[in-house]
Amino acid sequence: MPQRTIVITGASDGIGAAAAHTFAEQGDRLLLVGRRADKLTAVARPLGAETFIADVEKLDDVRRLADQLRAATDQIDVLANNAGGLFATYVMTQDGNERTMQVNHYAPFLLTNLLMDVLTTSNATVVNTSSVGHSMAKLDLEDLDYQHSNYATMRAYGNSKLANILFTKGLHKRFHDQGLNAVAFHPGNISSNFAKEEGSAWMKLIYNTPLAKMLSTPQYGADNLAWLANGTPGVTWTSGEYYTDKRTPLKRPTSQSVDADLADAFWTESARRVGLAQA
């Protein structure tokens, strides 16, 4: 396989770090993104990877990241939007968005769109890390910040993971004819640093105790990401779709995950929130 340029967000640990090792073994050029320089450097240095520091709770950091990536390369073969989180407490970011949705959706939505010309000319694949948690979503475009309802950790997480699926469908609809392929996937129920600090009490119980042994390893999730990144769109998998960790399309999608009107309306609202012209 020829050397590719691969961007991975959330590469400091977990699935992102494991995937970085997998792609490094293949000889790919890696541009790794993380929030903490010390953790990211520890992953990147042994792999000879390049590092980019960004806090996706700040959209200005995402804009700066896009500029830095564009300065570093004019070719991106794979963009893995992998950074994400689950948060027990309700927080509004400095950009005026509920934190879960910004970290898990608005940030990758903005980054991908800011890199779109590079991605389309590269015939890139965008891989969005979603989750089976999207099945808990009840997305209300009139209440994305929970101003009219009570914040619930798993509903907010589920809404953001549904957002990843709707975003994937929107990317395919708007940019597939220009050479872009997009896919979303459930990596598996992974034992990592996910939710250890910010998750709800029952999530902390799972991730911080021996119960975590029931979960899959980060490498399991990374293998699923690599299967998509290394596959051939239209042959191995279908652009615009969501895949389970069994590497199969979801057989019983939720009604919102296949709602084309919702996907279009949510794209418009996401673009407004991050300050992008409509695509």
Secondary structure by P-SEA (a helix, b strand, c coil): ccbbbbbbccccccaaaaaaaaaaaabbbbbcccccaaaaaaacccccbbbbbbccccaaaaaaaaaaaaaaccccccccccccccccbbbbccccccaaaaaccaaaaaaaaaaaaaaaaacbbbbbbcccccccccccccccccccbbbbaaaaaaaaaaaaaaaaaaaaacccccbbbbbbbcccccccccccccccaaaaaaaccccccccccaaaaaaaaaaaaacccccccccccccccccccccccccccccaaaaaaaaaaaaaaaccccc
